[in-house]
Amino acid sequence: MKTQVFLITPPFTQLNTPYPATAYIKGFLNTKNISATQADMGIEVILKLFSKEGLIDLFQSNNHHPKTDNCKRIFALQDEYIKTIDSVIAFLQGKNPTLALQICQEDYLPEASRFAQLEELDWAFGTMGTQDKAKHLATLYLEDISDFIVECVDANFGFSRYAERLGRSANSFDELYLALQEEPTYIDEVLFSLLKKKIETIQPELFLISVPFPGNLYSAFRSAQWVRKNYPNIKISMGGGFPNTELRSLSDARVFEFFDYITLDDGELPVELLVEAVCKPESFEGQFKRTFLLENEKVVYKNNSLKPDYKQSDVGTPDYSDLFLDKYISVIEIVNPMHRMWSDGRWNKLTMAHGCYWGKCTFCDISLDYIKLYEPIAANLLCDRMEEMITQTGQNGFHYVDEAAPPALMRALALEILRRKLSVTWWTNIRFEKSFTGDLCLLLKASGCIAVSGGLEVASDRLLKLIDKGVTVEQVAKVTRNFTEAGIMVHAYLMYGYPTQTVQETVDSLEMVRQLFEVGVLQSGFWHQFAMTAHSPVGMYPEKFGVVKETETIGTFANNDINYVDKTGIDHDKFSFGLKKSLFNFMHGICFDYELQEWFDFKIPKTKIHPDFITNALEETEDFNIKPTAKIVWLGGKPLVEYFTKTKKGNSWEMMTLTFHDKKESFSIQTGKNEGEWLVQILDKISSSNSKIYSFKEIKSDFETHLEDFELFWYSKPVNTLREFGLLVL
């Protein structure tokens, strides 16, 4: 029987892990008994290019002879690259770990210009193990080959994107359409050879191409063009993050020379209806969900199905079968431990909640359904999916790809992981809100959370208010401190060039960031320049934010990024290099004593932020009042109990010693016999391995049925010791 659906992610996204969209859709199609096969064409093209045969072919097909000294050197050393490439790729796939010893000797790999930066990073290797150092050197080696490809074979090549400029701000389809009329590039031909084998084996009726980013768009069109030419009976559809944000006002009919359909937003129901239309035309009633198609040479948008979208509980578990899970390659571009998580190691991707629970940030596309429609998934169902995926993939690392994971759901998920005694590693994206107390961070850490990323955006309270972020810089500092002290790494998304942002605010924002790194509560960050998008409050109501759109014309192709004029007239571009260079150094724990002026080659004003602003914010004492509804959880184990009698001035008391063993150390507390016996039974009740969770009010009530003066006991030394070792108030 023919396979009904073939799903691909076109080149290129990540090297270390598959982009999850096709796995999500395949998981859903499984629930409908629709046969589907998927492929990540990005990793498959990379593995074909970066192989012995691939490099032999690459050097022979060198279209433009090397012009730069760097590429002349690589070309001259081609035999060394051909000899080492298969071993290096196997090492980066985790299959050849002993090669690290040879790579680290630094006389094994051929070296070109990328290795020049090594002198600056020598200090970092003291803190890196041999495997990590070798991964970093192997990454530089691959980047050298990439430089050669760009100069001599295909100028559009990039490891995590391809011909990205053709997809960025493409209001008109003209430039991309012209590129598609040209002869296929070297990379295109590699892609076609792989697609041919797949199509002939799978024989699909419907070909679905997921386009998450602008850097996948050109390859998506090339794939569609090639399939249409060679297999005209196969219907072709595009979905994913790029069309969801960019193609909502599509009107250029030429797009449908390549595609039959383009679907928007959640793909489950639109794809199910497309399968009906293509595979069961006799029973199809002509109803589509959020689908563009061509009728009478005109682009029409059909959303005439009355079926509601599927609830998150009904979409199934993402299915990673068919993907080459053991062949992804881990690279280390930057030695910062948090930053590398995007490129090192394979992660199973899951979502805690559809949409964003906050949904107010004015730079964000909050008018679109994928953010606007908030629907959390129950913690027990999330854990069911995690267990299924561990069984399927053999991997217990999870990246929750939420817009912003809800703190209450993170707490419930952590408790469920602990109750099931799952051994997992996970990380996610958050808002730096005050719900993330020290105790909640300790709970998350205990469940396997190792890192969070969140938007500090512009580190200025005036602008955070304008963004409607719902946080202050002081609050962000406290939350990042709580995560850091719990042993969870923190990455901050930073923004510059927000409407009405002054030069002074940019400088002050940099000073805030400098201080956050200096006190050690941030481990990683990335500066983005503000971009105005059509579906954000700034894009929809620019006059409220002091900016003017350059044009009201809606593009016939992509229509998301909007060119605008900021009334301040400030050129924010010029700050880019200095902000990024300073951050690179801060991430490596150096240059905190530099004057901010040293990062810029033009005059900037002095910062108005007090040099101890962050330190002072972190010294403020927290409110210790416990709400009656607060949940009390014990992360530790059962104590060993010993009774003894304490005598003083002729009086004697029966006492207990409770000895606890945690993973790192042992500790003891002493209490009166009655209090100790109550404590033993209550710790058993509130253990994280139990499904019932007790509130502070319930614990107090339980104590008071046996004993007196709960407050005196709760704030006593024995309980304070337990609070240090895993007695949490949530």
N, C-alpha and C positions, 0 to 999 in steps of 0.2 A: 504493500500500500504506500502511496505517496505520502510524504510528510506534508501536513497542511501549511505550517508556518515556519519560516526561517528568519531568525532575528539576528541582526548584527549591530555592534558598535563599530563605526568606521574609524580608521586611524586619525589621530592618536589621542589617547587620554593618559593613563598612568602605566608605568612599567611594572609596578609591584603588585597591583591588585586589579581585578576587573571592575569597570564601572557597573553599578548594580542594576541599571534600568531593565536590561534584557532578562536578568535573573528574576526580577520582580514580576515581569509579564509572563515569563515561562511558568513561574510558580502559580500564577493565577490561572493560566490556560490548563494546567494540570487538574485544577478543581472542576474544569468543564470538559475533561477528557478530549481536549484538542491537542493533537500531536504537534510538538514544536521542537526545533533544534536551534541552538544559539551559537554564536562565535564572536570573539573579540578579535576583529581583524587587525587591530593595532598591535597587540603582542605578537600575532602570527607574522605580520610583515616585519616587525623588528627582529624576530628570531631568524627569519629567512635572510634578511639583510646582514645581520651580525652573526654570520657563520663562516666557516672556511670557504665553502662554495660561493656564498654571498659576497664575500670580500674579493675573491678572485674575479668574479664577474664585475663587481663594482669598479675595481682598479682598471680592468680592461675597457669598461664602457665610459671611462673618464672623458666626458664630452668637451669640457673646457680645460685646457692644460693648466696646471697650477700656476697662479701668478704670484701669490705671496710666498715668502720664504718658508712660512709655517707649512703650507700645503705641499711645497716642493719637498720639504723634509719628510712629511708623512708618506708621500708617493715613493720617495727613495727607500723608505723603511717598510714598504708594503709586505715583503716576505716575513718580517717580524710580526706584523699585525696578523697576517694569514696564519702563521704558525701558532700564535697564542690565543686567537679569538675564541675557539670552542672551549678551551679550558677556563678562560675568564668568565664566559657566559654560564658554564656549569657551576663555577664558584659562586656567582651572583644568584644562582637558583638554589643555593644551599646544598649542592650535590658534590662539591669538591673542596671541602673545608681546608684540607692540608695545603692547598695552593697559596693560602694566605701567607705562609712562612716565606715562600719564594717571592711573592709580590712585594712584601715588606722589605726585602733586601734591596729593592730599588735598582736592580740590574736585570730584571726579568721583562718588564713591560717597556716597549718603545715609548719615549716621552716626547711630546710636542708642547705647544704654547700653554695648554691648560695646566701643565705641571709647574709653570712659573710662579703660580700663587702659593705653592707649597711652603716656600720659605716663611711666608706670613703665618702659616698654620702649624709650623713645627711644634710650637708650644702646646697645641691641642692634643697632639698624639701622645703626650705623656699621660693623658687621662683616658685615652682610647685603648681598647684591647687590640691585639693583633688582627682579629677578624674585622673589626671596624676600620682600622687603618687601611687594611687591604681593600675593603669595600670602597673606601673613599678614593684610593689610588686607581682602582679599576673603573670607578665612575669617571675620573678625569681622562682615563684612556679612551673610554667610549665617547666622551665629549670631543676629544681630539678627532676621532673618526667622523663624528657628526659635523665638525667644522669643515672637514674635507668634502663631505657630501654636499654641504650647503654651497661651498665655493665652486666645486668642480662637476657636480652631478645634478643636483636638484635644489635650487635656491629656497624652495618653500619648506624644506625639511625641518623638523624640530621634534624632540623626543616625546613631548606631551601635547603637540599640536601640529597641524599641517595646513599650510596656506592660510594661516589665521587671519591675515589682513583682509582676505576676500570675504570673510564672514563678519568682520567688525563694521558696524554702522553701515551696512549695505542697504541703504534706503532704496537704491536702484539695483536691479538684477543684472544690469548691463555688463559690469566688469567680470562678474562670475560667469555669466553666459558666454562672453568672449573667450575666457580662459578654457571653458569646456569645449569650445570649437577647435582649440589647438590640439596638436598631437599629444597623446598621453605622455606623462613624464616617466622617468625611470621608476619612481616609487609607485606610480599608477600601474605600470606593467607588472611589478611584483604583486601588487594587490589583485590584479585581474587573474594572474596565474593561480593564486590561492582560491579566489572566488570560484573559478571554473571547476576545480576539484570538488568544492563544497556543493555547488549547485547540481552537478551531475550525480553526486552521491545521494543528496537529499531529495532532489526533484520537488521543490516546494510549489504550492499554488499561490501563496502569498509571501512576499518578501518585505519584512519590516526593518526599517533602518532607524535606530535611535541616535539622535544628534544632540548630545548634551551641551556642547560648547561651540563657539565660532570656529575653533581649530579642528572640528570634525566635519564642517559643512561641505567644503570642497570635495573631500573623499566620499561623502554621502552621495553627492550628485554624480561623481565619477562612477561609483558602484552602481547607482541606478541606471545611468546612461549605458554602461556596459551590459547589464542584465537585460535591459530593454532591447538593445540591439541584437543580442545573441539568444535570448529566450523570451520572445515577445508575448508568449502566452502567460507569463508570470505577472501577477499584479503587484505593484510596488507602493509602499506607504512610508511616510516619514512621521516620527513623533519625537518627543523628548524636550529637554530644557530649552534648546534654541528656538524651535517653533513656538513653544509655549509662551516665551517672552517676546520674541522678535517678529513672528509671522502672523500676528492676530488680525492684521488688516490687509493681508495678502490679496493682491488683485492682478498680478502679472501672469497672464495665461501661459507664458513660455515655461514657467516652472513645471507645468503638467506635460511638457515633452519628456520629462524625466520621471515624474511621479504620477500615480493614479489618485492617491489620497494623501492628505496631510491632516493628522489629528492633533487636537490640543488638550492640555491638562491631563488629568488621570487617564491612563491609557486602557484600563481594563475593559470597560464597557464599549468604548469606541472600537477596540480591536476585536472583541467578541462579535460585534455587528459586522465588521469587515469580513471576518471569517465566514459568517452567514452569507454575506453578499457574494463572496468569491467562490466558496466551496459548496454552498447549497443554494444556488441562484433560484432554483424552482420554488423554494419555500420563503425566500427573502421578500419582505414587504416594503422595501425601499426606505426603511427608517435608519437614519444615521445619528451618531452622537458627536457633536463638536468636530465635524469633518469637512474640510475643503475638498472640492472636486471640480472637474470641468464639465459644464453642460452647455451645448450650443456655442462652443468656443468662448464661453464666459466662466470666470471663476465664481463658484457659488459656495456658500457656507451652509451646511445642513446640520440642523440640531433638532430634528423632528421626532426622535425617539422619546416616548413617554417613560421609558424605563429609568428608574433612579440609579445613580452611581452606586457601586458596591461599598458597603461598610468596610472599614479596615479589618474587622474581625473575619471578613468573608473572602479576602483576596488571596489567601493561601500563604505558604512560606516560600520566600525566594528560593529558587532552584538553580544551583550553580553547575549542574551536570552539563557536559559537552565542553565546558571551558577548560583550558589547559592549566589547571590550578597549580600543578607542580612545576610549571615552566615560567612563571612570572619572575622577574628579576628585581632584587632589592638593591637600590643604589643609595649612596650617602653623598649628597651634594654639599651640605653644610653640616659641620660636626655638632651643632647644637642638638641636644637629645630630643627636644620637643619638635623642632622644625623637621627633623628627619622622618617623623612618623608618617608624613604624607608620601614618602618615597621608599621607605624601608619596611619590609614585612608585609605579609598578606592579611587583609582584614575581610571578614564577612561583614557585609553592610546590612543594617536594619534601620527601621524608623520607629521611634517611640510614639510619635503622634503625627497625624497628617496636619499640615498647616502650622501656624505659630500662635501660641497661647497669648502672646503680648500683642502682636499685630498692629503696632502704632508707629513704628519708626518711619520718619517722613522721607528717608532716602530709599526705602524698600518698596517692592512691588506689592504692597498690601491690598491692592484692589483685585489682584488675581486669585483665583480659587485655590491654587496650590499653597498659598499663604493664608488667605482669608478664612477658608473653611477648616476650623480647628476640630480635630477628632482624635482623642487619645486612644491608645490600645491598652487593654488590661495587662497588668504586670505578669499574671500567670500565663497569658497567651504569648507574651513576649518571650518568657522563659521556655515555653513549649517550642517556639520557633528557634530559639538559640540551641536547644538540645537537638532538634531535628537537623539543623545546619552543621553542628559539630559532628554528628554521625555521618552526614553526607560528605563534608569537606575535609574532615580530620583536623580542622583548625578551630581553636577556641578563642581567637581574637576577634572582637567586634568593634566596628566603628558605627555608632548611631549617627545617621546623617541628617538629623533634625535641623530645622531652621533655628530653633532654640528649644532644647529639651526642658519640659516642665519639672521644676524641683520636686513637687509632690509625687509625680510619676517616677522620677529618678529614685526617690526614697523607697517607694513601693517595689520598684524593680530590684534595688539593692537587697531589700529584706527577703524577696522571693528567691534571689540567687543564693543568699545565705541559708535560707530554709531548706533549699534543695541540695545544699552542699556542692554547688557547681564550682568548678575551677575554671574561671574565665578571666580574660583581660579585655577591658572596654574603655572607650573614650567617646566624647560627644561635644556638641556645640551648645553653649548656654547663654543666658543673660546674667550679668554680674549683679544679681539682686540679693537683698539682705536675707532671704530665706536660706541662703547657703551659710549656715552657722558652722562653727568649728566642729560640733558634734555630727551634723549631717555630712560634712566632708569626711570625717573619720569613718562613718558608716559606708559611704560610697567607696572609699579606699579599701575597706575590708571586703567589699563585694567584688573587687577586681578593677575598679576605675583607676586608671593611671594618669589620665590627662583630660583637660577641658580646654576648649577654645571659645572665646567670646568677644563681642564687640565693645571695646572701650571707645571706639570711633574717635571723635575729637576730644582730647582730654581737657575740656573746658566746660565749666558748669553752665555758662550761658548757652553754648552751642548744644550741649547734651539736652538742655530743656527745649531748644528749638527743634532738635531731632525727635523729641518726645521718647527718649530712651528710658526714662523712668529711673535713672540712676544718677549719682553724683560721683565725682572723681574720688572723694573720700570713701564713699561706699565701695567703689570698685577696689580701692586699696585694701580695705578690710576683708572683702570676699576673697581676693587673690591671696592674701595672707592666710586665710583659713584653709584654702586648698593647698597652698605650699606647705604649711605646717603639718597637714595630714599626709604629705608625701605625694600629692597629685600635681603634676606639671601644668602650667598655665600658659596659653598662647593668647595674645591680644590682637584683634584686628584693629588697625589704626587708620584714621582718615584725615586727609588734609584737602583744603580747597572747598569746603562746604560753603554754600551761599552765605554771604556777608562776613565770612571769616576774615579777620584782619591779620596783618603781618604779626602784630603783637601776640595775637591768640595762637598763631602757628608756633611761634617761638616758645610761648608759655606751655603749649601742649607738648612740645619736645622736652621741655624741662620736667614736666610731670612724668613723662615716659622714662627719662633718665633716672629720676629718683626712684620710680617703681622697680627698675632693674637694679639700681644700686643697693636698695634695701633687701633685694632678693625675693620679692614676691611675684615677679614675672620672670618666666624662663625664655619666652620667645615672643616675637611679634612680627607684624608685616604692615607696612604703610600702603594704603590704596589712595589714589586720587579720586575725589568725588566725581561720580558720573550721574548725570540727570537722566532718569528713565521715564518712559511715557506712562507707566502704570503706578508710579509713586506719587504721594501727595505733592512733592516738589515739582514733578513733571506735570501734574494735573492742575495745580494752582500756583504757578511760578510767581505770580505777583505777591503772594503772601510771604515769599521768601526773598524778595528783593532781586529777582532775576527775570530776564526777558528771553523768551525763545527767539532764536534767530529766524525761524520760519514756522508757520502753522501748517505747511504742506505735509500731508501724510504720504510716506513712501509707498510704492507699489509692491515692494518686496519686504525687507526688514524695517521695522519701525519700533525701536525701543530706545536706543541712546539718542538723546536730544542735544543738539548744539545750542548753547545759551550764552548770554552776556551777563556777567555779574556786575551790578552797578558800582561795586567798589573799584573795579578796573584793575585788580591785583593779578599779576601773572603768577599763578600758583605752580606752574610747571617748573619754575626755576628752583623751587625748594626740594624737588624730587630727589636729586642725587645726594644732597646733604642729609636729608632725613633718613634715607636708606643706608647710607654709609655709617652714620652714627649708630643706627639701630644694629647693624651688623656687628659693630664692635661691642655694643652693650650686651648683645646676646652671648658674646664670648667672654663677658665679665671684665672688660677692659675699657680704658679711656673715660671713666666717670669724672676724672679731674680736669678734662679738657673744657675750656670755655666754649659755649655753644657757637660763638662766632667762628671757631676754627673749622667747623664743618661746612661753612659756606664761603664762596669766593665773592660775595657781595655783602654790603653792610646790612646787618640786622640789629634791631633794638635789643637792649639787655632785657632779660626775663624779669617779670614782676612777681614771680612765684618765690615765696620764702624758701631758702635752701633746705629747711627741715619740714616742709609742708607735709610730706607723706609720713615721715617719722612721727611727727606730732599727731597726725590722724590715727596712726596705729597704736599710739600710747593711750588713747581714750579708753576708759573702762567700759566694758559691755554691761548691759542690763541683765542682772541675774535672777529677776523674777521669773518663776516657772508657771506657765499657764496650766490650769487644771486639765486641759485637753491634750497637753504635750504627751507624746508617746515615749515610753521608757523601754530601752532595749539593752540587753547584756550581751556583749560580743564574746566574752570569755567562756571558759569551761567550768566544770564543777570543782569546788574546792576540796582539799583534803582537810578533815576536821579533827582537831585535838582539843580535849577538855582539860582545864587545870583550875586550881583554886588560888585566888589572890588574897593575901592576908595583909591587913594594915591596921596597926593600933588595936589589935585584938578582934577586929572585924574581918570577916572573910566573905568573898564573893565567888560564885561559880562563873568561870570565864571560858571563852573559846578562842582558839587560834585557827583562822582559815588560811590555808596556803594554796595559792593559785599558780599554775604554770601556763604562761603564754608561750608563743613561738620563740621569743627571744630570751625571756628571763623568768625567774620565779619571784613572787613577793608574798608577804603575809600581812594580815590585819588581825587585830584582837578586839573582841567585843564581849559584852556580857552574854551569858548563856542564852537567855531568852531572845535577846536581839539577834544573836548569831544564828539561832535555829530558825527564826523568822527569815533572816537574810538568805540562808541556804535555800529555803523553799521558794522564796520570791525570785531569786536569781534563776532558779530552774524554770519558773513560770515565764519570766520575761526573756529567756534565752532566744537568740535570733533563730534558733532551729525550730521554734514553735510557730504555728500559723496564727494563733491569737496574739494580738498586740495590746498591751495594757497601757492605760493612761496614767498620768501622775495622780489624778484624783482616785483612780481605782487602787493604786498601790498605797496611797495614804489611808484610804478607807480600810484596806486589808490590815495594815499595821495597827490601826486604832481599834480593831476588834480584839486584838491580843495584848497590845501594849499602849503606853502613853507617850505623849510629846514627840510626835513624828518629826516636826521641824528640827528639834534639837538633835535627833538621830541623823536626819538627812544631811545636815550641814556639819556633821562630826568628822573627825579625822579618818576613821575607817571608810566611810562612804566617799570622802574626797579622794582617798587613795584609789578606790574602785573607779571613780570618775576619770582618773588618769589612765586607767588600764582597760577602758571599754564599756563603762556604764554610761550610756548615751541618753541625753534628753533631746528628743526630736520634735 
